[in-house]
Amino acid sequence: MNEKFAEALKNLRTAKRMTQQELAEKIFVTRSVVAKWENAYNLPDMFMIERICKALEVDEHDFIKNLFEEENELNVIVLDDRKIIVKGSMPVIAEVLPDANIFGFIRPSEAIEFAKKNKISIAFLDIEMGTTNGLELSQKFLEINPRTNIIFLTAYIEYSFEAWSTGASGYLLKPITVENLKAQLKNLRYPL
């Protein structure tokens, strides 16, 4: 439990682009206390978890539920503003992950709403989706569930450096292939 909490706290904090010191100041503890939580040396009590959730702007009940929820379902989403990419990617993913529930989306708002109600194991995100930027959108998915593996899909290699700075698990050029997908799945932050 300590490790899962530590990982969740660190991911939420970094998704908010907050330092340990900044979080510590918001919840009235020392930076070393936050560091101990993030290194799984100890756990905060419920009062402190409430403060942490408020400071990180996450729902306390969802945060606690995610800590205790078992990883029994493998939900995968593909989000791209082009239907052809979504439809073309889903069979490739199904071939590599035959036990996964795979859902396709062309609207970011629908994918976010789905993620709020379902635990997403892997999110394949396009980087350029009209006015929406997949790099920024990845932070929303990580706020909902810090254990979501993000793999970016794009036709533009120049995004690769920026994509890695988001904490993504992978980066694939379109169209995806079975071989490339298998290679990326070996590098997931949260193995399946």
N, C-alpha and C positions, 0 to 999 in steps of 0.2 A: 504493500500500500504506500509506503514512504516513497518508493521510486516512482510510482505512477503519479502521485501528487507532485513530486519534485519536477517531473517532466512537464506536467500540465501547467504548473505555475510559471516555469521558465518560458514555455512557449507562449502563454498568454501575455506575459510581461514583455517579451521581445516583439510580439505581434503589435503591441501598443507602442513600440519604440521607446520603452521606459527602462531606465537603468535600475539596478538593485537599490541604489541610493534614493532615487526618485520615488520608488514604491515604498521604501522604508519610511520616508518622510510623510507620505500620504497616510500611512496606517499607524504612525507613531511608534515605530520600532527602530532598532539600529540596522545598518546595512548587513552586519554579520548575522543577524537573525534571519533575514531573507536569504542570505547565502547558505545558511544551514538548512533551511527548508528546501532550497533548490538542489542541494547536494544530498538530500535524503537522510540527513542526520537526525532530524526530528520533524514532527508535524505540529501545525498550529491547532489550537482548540477551535470550537465552532464560532466563538465570538470573533476570533481573528480571521477565520475563513470568511465571515460576513464582511468584515472590513476590507479584506483582499478583493473580494468580488465587487464591492462598491467602487474601490479605487481603480479596478481594471474594467469597470463597466460591463460586467457579465452577470447573468442571472445566477444567483446562489444555488437554487434548486437544480438547474440544469448542470451546473459545475459539479455538484456532489453526485448527481445521477450518473454523469459521465465517468466519474472516478470508480463507481461500483458496478457499472454496466459491463457485462461480459462481451467479449469480442466474438460473438457467435455468428453474426451475419456479415457477409462480405458485400457491401453496397459500393458500387462504382458509378460515377457520373462522368459524362462527356459533355462539355459546354463549349459550343462554338456557334457563331452567328450564321454559319452556313450549314444548311441541312445536309448537303452532300457529304461534308466532312463528318458530321455526327453519324449519319447512316453508314458511311464507309468505315469509321473507326470501331463501331460497336461489334461487328462480327469478328474483327481481329482480336479485340479484347476478350470476347467470348471464347475464342479458340484457345487463348493463352490462360484464361481464368474461367474454366467451364462451370465452376460452382458459384460464380459471382452473379449478383443481381445487378444488371447494367441498365442505367437510365440515361437518356439523351435529352439535352436542353439546348434551345437556341436563344432563350432569353435569360440573362443573368438573374433577374429578380425571381423567376420561377425556380432556378437552381438553388438560390439562397433560401427560399421558403422551404424547399424540399430538405435541405441540409438542416434546417432548424427542427424538423420533425423526424429525421432519420439520421442515423450515424453513418457517415461517409468514410469508407476506408481509403479510397483513392478518388481524387478529382482530377480529371484531365481537362485543363483549361486552355482555351485559345488566348493569345496575348492581346491581339487587336480585335475588338468586337464593337465596331462603330464608335460610339462615344465612351464605351466602357473599356477600361484597361484591365486585362487579366492579372497583371502583376499586383495591382491594388486590390482586385477582387479576391486574390488568394488570401490576403490578410483577413477578410471577412469570414472566409471558410475556417481559417485557423482560430478566429475568435469564437466561432460556434463550437468547433471541436479541434483542440490543439493537436490531436493525434491523426488528423487527416493528412494523408500523403498527397502532395500536390505534384503533378507532372504537367509541365507546360507543353502545349502543342502549338507550333507556329511554322510559318514558311520562311521566317526571317532569322537567320543565324545571328544577326547583330544583337538580338535580345538576350543571347545566352548569358553574358556576364551579369546583366541586371537581374535576370531570372534567378541565378544562383544566390543572389543577395537576399532573396525573400525566404530562404530556408526550404526551398522546394526539394523534392526527392529526385526529380529528373526533368529532362528537357528533350522533347522529340520533335524532329522536323516532319512536317506533313508530306505525304501521307504516311501514317505509321505502318510498320510491317511487324510480323510476328517476331522476327529476329531482334529488331530494335527494341520492341516492347519487352521481350524476355530479358534483354540486357539491362533495361532500366529498372525492372522489378527486382533485380538483385541488389539494387542500391536504395531501396526504400528506407526511410527513417524509422518507420514502424512496420517491421516485416509482418507479412500476412500469416 
